[in-house]
Amino acid sequence: MKYIVITQKNEQFNMSNRTDDDFVGHHNAGRRAMYASNIQGRTIVNAITGITYPGWKVGSLDENRLWKVCDARMRNGSGEPQFYFYDSPEQAMKHRRVTYDQDVIDAWHYRVDRIVAEDHEQ
C-alpha cells in the first residue's frame, strides 16, 4: 500500500481530541473538519464526515478499499501521526486541497475495482 505523507508546515490546525468507539480525533482546519481513524480494531470513519464504514476496522484488509492519508503534522496524544480515510483520492484531493499523481490515482482505482469484482464473485 502506498501512503501519502503530508509534511507541509504552512497550514495551521486547531486540535480537539475526541475519543469514542467510532473515531479518535476531530480536527478543524478552518472550515474543513477532519476525523482521524488511528486505533487498531476500531471502526474506520470518513475523514470529512466522521460517518463510519460499518464493519470496516482500522488495520483490516478493508482499509484497501479506501484512500488512506498519513498526516505527519497532526500528532495524537501519543505523538503518533494521524490517519485519515476517504472514499477516493478525488475526495481527499478536494478536501485537503492537494493534487496526487494521476498514475497513483489510476492504480488505486484499478485495485479497488478488482476488490469489488472479487466481492461480487463470492
Short mmCIF file of the C-alpha atoms (twelve columns), coordinates in Angstrom:
data_MODEL
# 
_entry.id   MODEL 
# 
loop_
_atom_site.group_PDB 
_atom_site.id 
_atom_site.type_symbol 
_atom_site.label_atom_id 
_atom_site.label_alt_id 
_atom_site.label_comp_id 
_atom_site.label_asym_id 
_atom_site.label_seq_id 
_atom_site.Cartn_x 
_atom_site.Cartn_y 
_atom_site.Cartn_z 
_atom_site.pdbx_PDB_model_num 
ATOM 1   C CA . MET A 1   0.000   0.000   0.000   1 
ATOM 2   C CA . LYS A 2   1.297   3.442   -0.861  1 
ATOM 3   C CA . TYR A 3   0.899   6.201   1.713   1 
ATOM 4   C CA . ILE A 4   0.918   9.906   1.022   1 
ATOM 5   C CA . VAL A 5   2.646   11.667  3.912   1 
ATOM 6   C CA . ILE A 6   1.763   15.323  4.364   1 
ATOM 7   C CA . THR A 7   4.670   17.279  5.781   1 
ATOM 8   C CA . GLN A 8   3.951   20.877  4.793   1 
ATOM 9   C CA . LYS A 9   4.168   23.291  7.715   1 
ATOM 10  C CA . ASN A 10  2.195   26.181  6.246   1 
ATOM 11  C CA . GLU A 11  -1.247  25.010  7.450   1 
ATOM 12  C CA . GLN A 12  -2.437  25.672  10.989  1 
ATOM 13  C CA . PHE A 13  -4.850  23.304  12.732  1 
ATOM 14  C CA . ASN A 14  -6.859  23.650  15.917  1 
ATOM 15  C CA . MET A 15  -6.697  20.275  17.597  1 
ATOM 16  C CA . SER A 16  -9.568  18.892  19.655  1 
ATOM 17  C CA . ASN A 17  -9.247  15.225  20.584  1 
ATOM 18  C CA . ARG A 18  -12.388 13.142  20.997  1 
ATOM 19  C CA . THR A 19  -12.424 9.517   21.938  1 
ATOM 20  C CA . ASP A 20  -15.340 7.183   21.414  1 
ATOM 21  C CA . ASP A 21  -15.991 3.915   19.619  1 
ATOM 22  C CA . ASP A 22  -16.030 5.454   16.162  1 
ATOM 23  C CA . PHE A 23  -13.138 7.873   15.916  1 
ATOM 24  C CA . VAL A 24  -10.154 9.236   17.753  1 
ATOM 25  C CA . GLY A 25  -9.869  12.823  16.715  1 
ATOM 26  C CA . HIS A 26  -11.735 15.681  15.138  1 
ATOM 27  C CA . HIS A 27  -9.601  18.473  13.809  1 
ATOM 28  C CA . ASN A 28  -10.794 21.725  12.348  1 
ATOM 29  C CA . ALA A 29  -8.619  23.313  9.687   1 
ATOM 30  C CA . GLY A 30  -10.513 26.498  9.029   1 
ATOM 31  C CA . ARG A 31  -13.832 25.233  7.708   1 
ATOM 32  C CA . ARG A 32  -12.519 21.733  6.973   1 
ATOM 33  C CA . ALA A 33  -13.314 19.198  9.685   1 
ATOM 34  C CA . MET A 34  -11.071 16.132  9.739   1 
ATOM 35  C CA . TYR A 35  -11.855 12.887  11.543  1 
ATOM 36  C CA . ALA A 36  -8.925  10.553  12.204  1 
ATOM 37  C CA . SER A 37  -9.032  6.758   12.456  1 
ATOM 38  C CA . ASN A 38  -5.958  5.697   14.405  1 
ATOM 39  C CA . ILE A 39  -6.764  2.907   16.819  1 
ATOM 40  C CA . GLN A 40  -6.283  -0.658  15.587  1 
ATOM 41  C CA . GLY A 41  -9.559  -2.592  15.629  1 
ATOM 42  C CA . ARG A 42  -11.836 0.446   15.821  1 
ATOM 43  C CA . THR A 43  -14.341 1.232   13.093  1 
ATOM 44  C CA . ILE A 44  -12.940 3.346   10.255  1 
ATOM 45  C CA . VAL A 45  -14.609 6.729   9.759   1 
ATOM 46  C CA . ASN A 46  -14.692 9.034   6.763   1 
ATOM 47  C CA . ALA A 47  -12.188 11.870  7.251   1 
ATOM 48  C CA . ILE A 48  -14.686 14.522  6.137   1 
ATOM 49  C CA . THR A 49  -17.996 13.397  7.608   1 
ATOM 50  C CA . GLY A 50  -16.975 11.276  10.582  1 
ATOM 51  C CA . ILE A 51  -19.508 8.688   9.412   1 
ATOM 52  C CA . THR A 52  -18.414 5.102   9.999   1 
ATOM 53  C CA . TYR A 53  -17.808 2.482   7.351   1 
ATOM 54  C CA . PRO A 54  -19.849 -0.263  9.096   1 
ATOM 55  C CA . GLY A 55  -17.802 -3.358  9.810   1 
ATOM 56  C CA . TRP A 56  -14.566 -1.945  8.386   1 
ATOM 57  C CA . LYS A 57  -11.845 -1.818  11.038  1 
ATOM 58  C CA . VAL A 58  -8.546  0.032   11.283  1 
ATOM 59  C CA . GLY A 59  -5.797  -2.457  10.473  1 
ATOM 60  C CA . SER A 60  -8.053  -4.802  8.463   1 
ATOM 61  C CA . LEU A 61  -7.914  -5.573  4.757   1 
ATOM 62  C CA . ASP A 62  -10.939 -3.293  4.346   1 
ATOM 63  C CA . GLU A 63  -8.516  -0.365  4.540   1 
ATOM 64  C CA . ASN A 64  -7.559  -1.298  0.969   1 
ATOM 65  C CA . ARG A 65  -10.988 -0.154  -0.226  1 
ATOM 66  C CA . LEU A 66  -10.311 3.408   0.905   1 
ATOM 67  C CA . TRP A 67  -7.804  6.146   0.195   1 
ATOM 68  C CA . LYS A 68  -5.613  6.457   3.293   1 
ATOM 69  C CA . VAL A 69  -3.649  9.591   4.151   1 
ATOM 70  C CA . CYS A 70  -0.992  9.709   6.864   1 
ATOM 71  C CA . ASP A 71  -0.626  13.268  8.141   1 
ATOM 72  C CA . ALA A 72  2.690   13.543  9.986   1 
ATOM 73  C CA . ARG A 73  1.935   17.146  11.017  1 
ATOM 74  C CA . MET A 74  -1.031  16.136  13.162  1 
ATOM 75  C CA . ARG A 75  0.010   14.207  16.253  1 
ATOM 76  C CA . ASN A 76  -2.373  12.417  18.568  1 
ATOM 77  C CA . GLY A 77  -1.786  12.260  22.324  1 
ATOM 78  C CA . SER A 78  0.901   9.576   21.944  1 
ATOM 79  C CA . GLY A 79  2.882   11.562  19.385  1 
ATOM 80  C CA . GLU A 80  1.864   9.296   16.509  1 
ATOM 81  C CA . PRO A 81  0.767   10.694  13.127  1 
ATOM 82  C CA . GLN A 82  -2.925  10.851  12.248  1 
ATOM 83  C CA . PHE A 83  -4.514  8.582   9.621   1 
ATOM 84  C CA . TYR A 84  -7.466  9.763   7.540   1 
ATOM 85  C CA . PHE A 85  -9.648  7.630   5.265   1 
ATOM 86  C CA . TYR A 86  -11.507 8.878   2.183   1 
ATOM 87  C CA . ASP A 87  -13.852 7.237   -0.307  1 
ATOM 88  C CA . SER A 88  -11.418 8.038   -3.113  1 
ATOM 89  C CA . PRO A 89  -8.293  10.022  -3.969  1 
ATOM 90  C CA . GLU A 90  -10.525 12.623  -5.610  1 
ATOM 91  C CA . GLN A 91  -12.424 13.146  -2.342  1 
ATOM 92  C CA . ALA A 92  -9.118  13.557  -0.485  1 
ATOM 93  C CA . MET A 93  -7.728  15.986  -3.074  1 
ATOM 94  C CA . LYS A 94  -10.786 18.199  -2.868  1 
ATOM 95  C CA . HIS A 95  -10.875 18.142  0.936   1 
ATOM 96  C CA . ARG A 96  -7.126  18.574  1.521   1 
ATOM 97  C CA . ARG A 97  -6.611  20.933  -1.424  1 
ATOM 98  C CA . VAL A 98  -3.776  18.846  -2.858  1 
ATOM 99  C CA . THR A 99  -3.071  17.012  -6.108  1 
ATOM 100 C CA . TYR A 100 -1.886  13.421  -6.441  1 
ATOM 101 C CA . ASP A 101 -0.099  11.915  -9.422  1 
ATOM 102 C CA . GLN A 102 -2.592  10.538  -11.953 1 
ATOM 103 C CA . ASP A 103 -0.711  7.222   -12.188 1 
ATOM 104 C CA . VAL A 104 -1.165  6.697   -8.430  1 
ATOM 105 C CA . ILE A 105 -4.884  7.555   -8.689  1 
ATOM 106 C CA . ASP A 106 -5.391  5.190   -11.631 1 
ATOM 107 C CA . ALA A 107 -3.576  2.354   -9.834  1 
ATOM 108 C CA . TRP A 108 -5.763  2.857   -6.749  1 
ATOM 109 C CA . HIS A 109 -8.984  2.763   -8.810  1 
ATOM 110 C CA . TYR A 110 -7.809  -0.370  -10.611 1 
ATOM 111 C CA . ARG A 111 -7.020  -2.114  -7.303  1 
ATOM 112 C CA . VAL A 112 -10.352 -1.153  -5.717  1 
ATOM 113 C CA . ASP A 113 -12.290 -2.210  -8.825  1 
ATOM 114 C CA . ARG A 114 -10.625 -5.647  -8.568  1 
ATOM 115 C CA . ILE A 115 -11.540 -5.911  -4.863  1 
ATOM 116 C CA . VAL A 116 -15.173 -5.057  -5.628  1 
ATOM 117 C CA . ALA A 117 -15.276 -7.525  -8.544  1 
ATOM 118 C CA . GLU A 118 -13.908 -10.299 -6.301  1 
ATOM 119 C CA . ASP A 119 -16.605 -9.497  -3.710  1 
ATOM 120 C CA . HIS A 120 -19.322 -9.974  -6.332  1 
ATOM 121 C CA . GLU A 121 -17.847 -13.323 -7.425  1 
ATOM 122 C CA . GLN A 122 -18.067 -14.754 -3.897  1 
# 
